[in-house]
Amino acid sequence: MSEVLFYAFAAIAVAGALGMVLNLHNTVAAALSLVGTMVALGGLYVLLEAYLIGVLQILVYAGAIVVVFLFVVMLLNLRRDVFPAGRQWMTKGLALGISLVVLVRFLRLVPGSFGEPAALPEGFGGYREIGARLFTDYVLAFEVTSLLLLAAMVGAVILAKREPSEPDGDPRTPVSRSEAS
């Protein structure tokens, strides 16, 4: 049963990742594909008996980070960009080529090369071990990450509130209230 769940979660994760990468025209749909990928990865962690990591994956990434992405998209008021037709086929072709190479290399590994998994150490994936490591060994990285996220949020708000000094004739450029009257 766990093997079936593994392949189901893996398929959902891969489909969500492809949906995020290949959905060039709708950023909200791409962010929702990212949510699907993160939830599937959380399910994979639960299958590995790392319950806390699985819940944190869903809460932190699928919950908080994607919400921040959506806020940035809404604050910046991104509209549908027009990509030149010549570049779309190149990007999709490159993504397909890389995907095929990765798939062929993966399929060469599959037949009989995995064996029995090693036994998990005591306390693996528990909240005590993670908390102790996070607030001792990785406290600097944790704080720097929080400051970077704060700076990104402030930057998104500043970019959203900025009014253009002179219109460039681009219909996607917002017009300030003083210019509209």
C-alpha atoms as an extended CHARMM CRD file, in Angstrom:
* protein
*
       181  EXT
         1         1  MET       CA              0.0000000000        0.0000000000        0.0000000000  PROA      1               0.0000000000
         2         2  SER       CA              2.8120000000        2.4190000000        0.8200000000  PROA      2               0.0000000000
         3         3  GLU       CA              4.3370000000        1.7670000000       -2.5840000000  PROA      3               0.0000000000
         4         4  VAL       CA              1.0880000000        2.8040000000       -4.2860000000  PROA      4               0.0000000000
         5         5  LEU       CA              0.9180000000        5.9490000000       -2.1510000000  PROA      5               0.0000000000
         6         6  PHE       CA              4.5450000000        6.7300000000       -2.9660000000  PROA      6               0.0000000000
         7         7  TYR       CA              3.9410000000        6.5760000000       -6.6950000000  PROA      7               0.0000000000
         8         8  ALA       CA              0.7070000000        8.5880000000       -6.3510000000  PROA      8               0.0000000000
         9         9  PHE       CA              2.4340000000       11.3490000000       -4.3530000000  PROA      9               0.0000000000
        10        10  ALA       CA              5.4130000000       11.2930000000       -6.7280000000  PROA      10              0.0000000000
        11        11  ALA       CA              3.1310000000       11.6550000000       -9.7610000000  PROA      11              0.0000000000
        12        12  ILE       CA              1.2760000000       14.5420000000       -8.1200000000  PROA      12              0.0000000000
        13        13  ALA       CA              4.5760000000       16.2450000000       -7.2410000000  PROA      13              0.0000000000
        14        14  VAL       CA              5.9430000000       15.8940000000      -10.7670000000  PROA      14              0.0000000000
        15        15  ALA       CA              2.6640000000       17.0230000000      -12.3640000000  PROA      15              0.0000000000
        16        16  GLY       CA              2.4820000000       20.0360000000      -10.0630000000  PROA      16              0.0000000000
        17        17  ALA       CA              6.0960000000       20.9710000000      -10.7640000000  PROA      17              0.0000000000
        18        18  LEU       CA              5.5450000000       20.7140000000      -14.5110000000  PROA      18              0.0000000000
        19        19  GLY       CA              2.3380000000       22.7400000000      -14.1690000000  PROA      19              0.0000000000
        20        20  MET       CA              4.2510000000       25.4350000000      -12.3430000000  PROA      20              0.0000000000
        21        21  VAL       CA              7.1180000000       25.5870000000      -14.8150000000  PROA      21              0.0000000000
        22        22  LEU       CA              5.0650000000       25.3110000000      -18.0150000000  PROA      22              0.0000000000
        23        23  ASN       CA              2.2700000000       27.6890000000      -16.9690000000  PROA      23              0.0000000000
        24        24  LEU       CA              3.9010000000       30.8610000000      -18.2760000000  PROA      24              0.0000000000
        25        25  HSD       CA              0.7860000000       32.9950000000      -18.6920000000  PROA      25              0.0000000000
        26        26  ASN       CA             -1.0340000000       32.6540000000      -15.3700000000  PROA      26              0.0000000000
        27        27  THR       CA              1.0510000000       33.2230000000      -12.2600000000  PROA      27              0.0000000000
        28        28  VAL       CA             -1.7810000000       32.3800000000       -9.8660000000  PROA      28              0.0000000000
        29        29  ALA       CA             -2.2970000000       28.9690000000      -11.4840000000  PROA      29              0.0000000000
        30        30  ALA       CA              1.4580000000       28.3990000000      -11.3280000000  PROA      30              0.0000000000
        31        31  ALA       CA              1.4240000000       29.1900000000       -7.5920000000  PROA      31              0.0000000000
        32        32  LEU       CA             -1.4560000000       26.7550000000       -7.0720000000  PROA      32              0.0000000000
        33        33  SER       CA              0.5280000000       24.0850000000       -8.9230000000  PROA      33              0.0000000000
        34        34  LEU       CA              3.3450000000       24.8080000000       -6.4720000000  PROA      34              0.0000000000
        35        35  VAL       CA              0.8950000000       24.1920000000       -3.6030000000  PROA      35              0.0000000000
        36        36  GLY       CA              0.0460000000       20.7780000000       -5.0770000000  PROA      36              0.0000000000
        37        37  THR       CA              3.7300000000       19.9370000000       -5.3400000000  PROA      37              0.0000000000
        38        38  MET       CA              4.4030000000       20.9530000000       -1.7410000000  PROA      38              0.0000000000
        39        39  VAL       CA              1.4450000000       18.9530000000       -0.3990000000  PROA      39              0.0000000000
        40        40  ALA       CA              2.6260000000       15.8720000000       -2.3120000000  PROA      40              0.0000000000
        41        41  LEU       CA              6.1260000000       16.3060000000       -0.8910000000  PROA      41              0.0000000000
        42        42  GLY       CA              4.6000000000       16.5290000000        2.5720000000  PROA      42              0.0000000000
        43        43  GLY       CA              2.8480000000       13.2280000000        1.8960000000  PROA      43              0.0000000000
        44        44  LEU       CA              6.1660000000       11.6870000000        0.8610000000  PROA      44              0.0000000000
        45        45  TYR       CA              7.7340000000       12.8180000000        4.1330000000  PROA      45              0.0000000000
        46        46  VAL       CA              4.8750000000       11.2070000000        6.0530000000  PROA      46              0.0000000000
        47        47  LEU       CA              5.5040000000        7.9600000000        4.1620000000  PROA      47              0.0000000000
        48        48  LEU       CA              9.1260000000        8.1760000000        5.3050000000  PROA      48              0.0000000000
        49        49  GLU       CA              7.8480000000        8.3990000000        8.9010000000  PROA      49              0.0000000000
        50        50  ALA       CA              9.0930000000       11.9850000000        9.2780000000  PROA      50              0.0000000000
        51        51  TYR       CA              5.7190000000       13.2690000000       10.4330000000  PROA      51              0.0000000000
        52        52  LEU       CA              6.8960000000       16.6200000000       11.7510000000  PROA      52              0.0000000000
        53        53  ILE       CA              8.8090000000       17.4060000000        8.5700000000  PROA      53              0.0000000000
        54        54  GLY       CA              5.7430000000       16.4700000000        6.5150000000  PROA      54              0.0000000000
        55        55  VAL       CA              3.4820000000       18.7810000000        8.5030000000  PROA      55              0.0000000000
        56        56  LEU       CA              6.0580000000       21.5780000000        8.4240000000  PROA      56              0.0000000000
        57        57  GLN       CA              6.4020000000       21.1340000000        4.6560000000  PROA      57              0.0000000000
        58        58  ILE       CA              2.6850000000       21.6780000000        4.2070000000  PROA      58              0.0000000000
        59        59  LEU       CA              2.3320000000       24.4860000000        6.7540000000  PROA      59              0.0000000000
        60        60  VAL       CA              5.4420000000       26.4690000000        5.8890000000  PROA      60              0.0000000000
        61        61  TYR       CA              5.7950000000       25.9850000000        2.1540000000  PROA      61              0.0000000000
        62        62  ALA       CA              2.3010000000       25.2180000000        0.8970000000  PROA      62              0.0000000000
        63        63  GLY       CA              0.7790000000       27.6110000000        3.3960000000  PROA      63              0.0000000000
        64        64  ALA       CA              3.0330000000       30.5360000000        4.1750000000  PROA      64              0.0000000000
        65        65  ILE       CA              5.4630000000       30.7960000000        1.2600000000  PROA      65              0.0000000000
        66        66  VAL       CA              2.8590000000       30.3790000000       -1.4770000000  PROA      66              0.0000000000
        67        67  VAL       CA              0.6280000000       32.9470000000        0.2430000000  PROA      67              0.0000000000
        68        68  VAL       CA              3.5840000000       35.3530000000        0.1670000000  PROA      68              0.0000000000
        69        69  PHE       CA              4.0290000000       34.6060000000       -3.5610000000  PROA      69              0.0000000000
        70        70  LEU       CA              0.3620000000       35.3340000000       -4.1900000000  PROA      70              0.0000000000
        71        71  PHE       CA              0.5300000000       38.5890000000       -2.2320000000  PROA      71              0.0000000000
        72        72  VAL       CA              3.5340000000       39.6960000000       -4.2690000000  PROA      72              0.0000000000
        73        73  VAL       CA              1.7430000000       38.8240000000       -7.5150000000  PROA      73              0.0000000000
        74        74  MET       CA             -1.3330000000       40.7620000000       -6.4140000000  PROA      74              0.0000000000
        75        75  LEU       CA              0.6630000000       43.7410000000       -5.1130000000  PROA      75              0.0000000000
        76        76  LEU       CA              2.7000000000       44.0540000000       -8.2850000000  PROA      76              0.0000000000
        77        77  ASN       CA             -0.4600000000       43.7190000000      -10.3890000000  PROA      77              0.0000000000
        78        78  LEU       CA              1.2330000000       41.5050000000      -12.9510000000  PROA      78              0.0000000000
        79        79  ARG       CA             -0.5830000000       41.1920000000      -16.1960000000  PROA      79              0.0000000000
        80        80  ARG       CA             -0.3100000000       38.7170000000      -18.9820000000  PROA      80              0.0000000000
        81        81  ASP       CA              2.9590000000       39.2630000000      -20.7840000000  PROA      81              0.0000000000
        82        82  VAL       CA              3.2760000000       38.6760000000      -24.4750000000  PROA      82              0.0000000000
        83        83  PHE       CA              6.1860000000       36.3680000000      -25.1860000000  PROA      83              0.0000000000
        84        84  PRO       CA              7.5950000000       36.1830000000      -28.6850000000  PROA      84              0.0000000000
        85        85  ALA       CA              6.5380000000       32.9900000000      -30.4490000000  PROA      85              0.0000000000
        86        86  GLY       CA             10.1390000000       32.1450000000      -31.3140000000  PROA      86              0.0000000000
        87        87  ARG       CA             11.1920000000       31.9000000000      -27.6870000000  PROA      87              0.0000000000
        88        88  GLN       CA              8.3030000000       29.7300000000      -26.4810000000  PROA      88              0.0000000000
        89        89  TRP       CA              9.2110000000       26.6890000000      -28.5330000000  PROA      89              0.0000000000
        90        90  MET       CA             12.8600000000       26.9830000000      -27.5280000000  PROA      90              0.0000000000
        91        91  THR       CA             12.0220000000       27.0880000000      -23.8120000000  PROA      91              0.0000000000
        92        92  LYS       CA              9.5440000000       24.2270000000      -24.0070000000  PROA      92              0.0000000000
        93        93  GLY       CA             11.9070000000       22.1840000000      -26.1490000000  PROA      93              0.0000000000
        94        94  LEU       CA             14.7640000000       22.6950000000      -23.7160000000  PROA      94              0.0000000000
        95        95  ALA       CA             12.5240000000       21.7010000000      -20.7720000000  PROA      95              0.0000000000
        96        96  LEU       CA             11.3550000000       18.6000000000      -22.6440000000  PROA      96              0.0000000000
        97        97  GLY       CA             14.9260000000       17.6340000000      -23.5340000000  PROA      97              0.0000000000
        98        98  ILE       CA             16.1530000000       17.9890000000      -19.9580000000  PROA      98              0.0000000000
        99        99  SER       CA             13.1340000000       16.0440000000      -18.6910000000  PROA      99              0.0000000000
       100       100  LEU       CA             13.8120000000       13.2040000000      -21.1240000000  PROA      100             0.0000000000
       101       101  VAL       CA             17.4750000000       13.0000000000      -20.1190000000  PROA      101             0.0000000000
       102       102  VAL       CA             16.5280000000       12.8930000000      -16.4080000000  PROA      102             0.0000000000
       103       103  LEU       CA             13.8470000000       10.2630000000      -17.0930000000  PROA      103             0.0000000000
       104       104  VAL       CA             16.2510000000        8.0260000000      -19.0620000000  PROA      104             0.0000000000
       105       105  ARG       CA             18.8970000000        8.2940000000      -16.3280000000  PROA      105             0.0000000000
       106       106  PHE       CA             16.3020000000        7.4960000000      -13.6600000000  PROA      106             0.0000000000
       107       107  LEU       CA             14.9690000000        4.4790000000      -15.5570000000  PROA      107             0.0000000000
       108       108  ARG       CA             18.4960000000        3.0840000000      -15.8090000000  PROA      108             0.0000000000
       109       109  LEU       CA             18.6890000000        3.1250000000      -11.9890000000  PROA      109             0.0000000000
       110       110  VAL       CA             15.3390000000        1.4790000000      -11.2480000000  PROA      110             0.0000000000
       111       111  PRO       CA             15.8040000000       -2.2470000000      -11.9650000000  PROA      111             0.0000000000
       112       112  GLY       CA             16.9950000000       -3.7990000000       -8.7000000000  PROA      112             0.0000000000
       113       113  SER       CA             19.4090000000       -1.1270000000       -7.5260000000  PROA      113             0.0000000000
       114       114  PHE       CA             17.6530000000        0.0680000000       -4.3800000000  PROA      114             0.0000000000
       115       115  GLY       CA             17.5660000000       -2.8140000000       -1.8660000000  PROA      115             0.0000000000
       116       116  GLU       CA             16.4340000000       -2.5860000000        1.7580000000  PROA      116             0.0000000000
       117       117  PRO       CA             16.2600000000        0.8500000000        3.4210000000  PROA      117             0.0000000000
       118       118  ALA       CA             18.4540000000        1.4470000000        6.4580000000  PROA      118             0.0000000000
       119       119  ALA       CA             16.9220000000        1.5580000000        9.9320000000  PROA      119             0.0000000000
       120       120  LEU       CA             16.0320000000        5.0400000000       11.1570000000  PROA      120             0.0000000000
       121       121  PRO       CA             17.8630000000        6.3630000000       14.2200000000  PROA      121             0.0000000000
       122       122  GLU       CA             15.9230000000        6.9780000000       17.4460000000  PROA      122             0.0000000000
       123       123  GLY       CA             14.1200000000       10.3340000000       17.4270000000  PROA      123             0.0000000000
       124       124  PHE       CA             14.3620000000       10.7420000000       13.6520000000  PROA      124             0.0000000000
       125       125  GLY       CA             12.0540000000       13.5130000000       12.4330000000  PROA      125             0.0000000000
       126       126  GLY       CA             10.9210000000       14.3970000000       15.9610000000  PROA      126             0.0000000000
       127       127  TYR       CA             10.2930000000       17.8870000000       17.2000000000  PROA      127             0.0000000000
       128       128  ARG       CA             13.0170000000       17.7580000000       19.8850000000  PROA      128             0.0000000000
       129       129  GLU       CA             15.7830000000       16.8880000000       17.4440000000  PROA      129             0.0000000000
       130       130  ILE       CA             14.6620000000       19.4990000000       14.9130000000  PROA      130             0.0000000000
       131       131  GLY       CA             14.1750000000       22.2160000000       17.5320000000  PROA      131             0.0000000000
       132       132  ALA       CA             17.5580000000       21.5640000000       19.0970000000  PROA      132             0.0000000000
       133       133  ARG       CA             19.3260000000       21.6660000000       15.7260000000  PROA      133             0.0000000000
       134       134  LEU       CA             17.3730000000       24.6890000000       14.4630000000  PROA      134             0.0000000000
       135       135  PHE       CA             18.0780000000       26.8780000000       17.4730000000  PROA      135             0.0000000000
       136       136  THR       CA             21.6880000000       25.8060000000       18.0570000000  PROA      136             0.0000000000
       137       137  ASP       CA             23.4660000000       24.8170000000       14.8350000000  PROA      137             0.0000000000
       138       138  TYR       CA             21.2900000000       26.7470000000       12.3540000000  PROA      138             0.0000000000
       139       139  VAL       CA             20.1440000000       29.7820000000       14.3510000000  PROA      139             0.0000000000
       140       140  LEU       CA             22.1050000000       32.2510000000       12.1790000000  PROA      140             0.0000000000
       141       141  ALA       CA             20.7370000000       30.8280000000        8.9200000000  PROA      141             0.0000000000
       142       142  PHE       CA             17.2240000000       30.8550000000       10.4130000000  PROA      142             0.0000000000
       143       143  GLU       CA             17.4550000000       34.5380000000       11.3730000000  PROA      143             0.0000000000
       144       144  VAL       CA             19.0740000000       35.5910000000        8.0820000000  PROA      144             0.0000000000
       145       145  THR       CA             16.2870000000       33.8320000000        6.1820000000  PROA      145             0.0000000000
       146       146  SER       CA             13.6460000000       35.6840000000        8.1860000000  PROA      146             0.0000000000
       147       147  LEU       CA             15.3580000000       39.0230000000        7.4680000000  PROA      147             0.0000000000
       148       148  LEU       CA             15.5670000000       38.2240000000        3.7420000000  PROA      148             0.0000000000
       149       149  LEU       CA             11.8550000000       37.3910000000        3.6420000000  PROA      149             0.0000000000
       150       150  LEU       CA             11.0690000000       40.6540000000        5.4440000000  PROA      150             0.0000000000
       151       151  ALA       CA             13.2160000000       42.6140000000        2.9750000000  PROA      151             0.0000000000
       152       152  ALA       CA             11.4710000000       40.9150000000        0.0440000000  PROA      152             0.0000000000
       153       153  MET       CA              8.0500000000       41.8340000000        1.4290000000  PROA      153             0.0000000000
       154       154  VAL       CA              9.0790000000       45.4780000000        1.9790000000  PROA      154             0.0000000000
       155       155  GLY       CA             10.5350000000       45.6000000000       -1.5370000000  PROA      155             0.0000000000
       156       156  ALA       CA              7.3180000000       44.2240000000       -3.0360000000  PROA      156             0.0000000000
       157       157  VAL       CA              5.2550000000       46.8570000000       -1.2210000000  PROA      157             0.0000000000
       158       158  ILE       CA              7.5910000000       49.6480000000       -2.3510000000  PROA      158             0.0000000000
       159       159  LEU       CA              7.4510000000       48.4390000000       -5.9610000000  PROA      159             0.0000000000
       160       160  ALA       CA              3.6620000000       48.2240000000       -5.8060000000  PROA      160             0.0000000000
       161       161  LYS       CA              3.2870000000       51.7530000000       -4.4310000000  PROA      161             0.0000000000
       162       162  ARG       CA              5.7340000000       53.3670000000       -6.8690000000  PROA      162             0.0000000000
       163       163  GLU       CA              4.1790000000       55.6590000000       -9.4520000000  PROA      163             0.0000000000
       164       164  PRO       CA              5.8650000000       56.0290000000      -12.8370000000  PROA      164             0.0000000000
       165       165  SER       CA              7.5380000000       59.4010000000      -13.4590000000  PROA      165             0.0000000000
       166       166  GLU       CA              6.5830000000       59.5280000000      -17.1270000000  PROA      166             0.0000000000
       167       167  PRO       CA              4.3740000000       57.2180000000      -19.1180000000  PROA      167             0.0000000000
       168       168  ASP       CA              6.1670000000       55.3130000000      -21.8330000000  PROA      168             0.0000000000
       169       169  GLY       CA              3.1110000000       54.5580000000      -23.9420000000  PROA      169             0.0000000000
       170       170  ASP       CA              2.9410000000       50.9580000000      -22.7680000000  PROA      170             0.0000000000
       171       171  PRO       CA             -0.6960000000       49.9970000000      -22.0640000000  PROA      171             0.0000000000
       172       172  ARG       CA              0.4590000000       47.7850000000      -19.1730000000  PROA      172             0.0000000000
       173       173  THR       CA              2.0100000000       50.7730000000      -17.3800000000  PROA      173             0.0000000000
       174       174  PRO       CA             -0.3400000000       52.0960000000      -14.6910000000  PROA      174             0.0000000000
       175       175  VAL       CA             -1.2840000000       55.7590000000      -14.9040000000  PROA      175             0.0000000000
       176       176  SER       CA             -1.2400000000       57.8380000000      -11.7260000000  PROA      176             0.0000000000
       177       177  ARG       CA             -4.3280000000       59.7790000000      -10.6210000000  PROA      177             0.0000000000
       178       178  SER       CA             -2.7800000000       63.1580000000      -11.3930000000  PROA      178             0.0000000000
       179       179  GLU       CA             -2.0320000000       62.1290000000      -15.0070000000  PROA      179             0.0000000000
       180       180  ALA       CA             -5.5220000000       60.7160000000      -15.5670000000  PROA      180             0.0000000000
       181       181  SER       CA             -7.2680000000       64.0650000000      -14.8880000000  PROA      181             0.0000000000
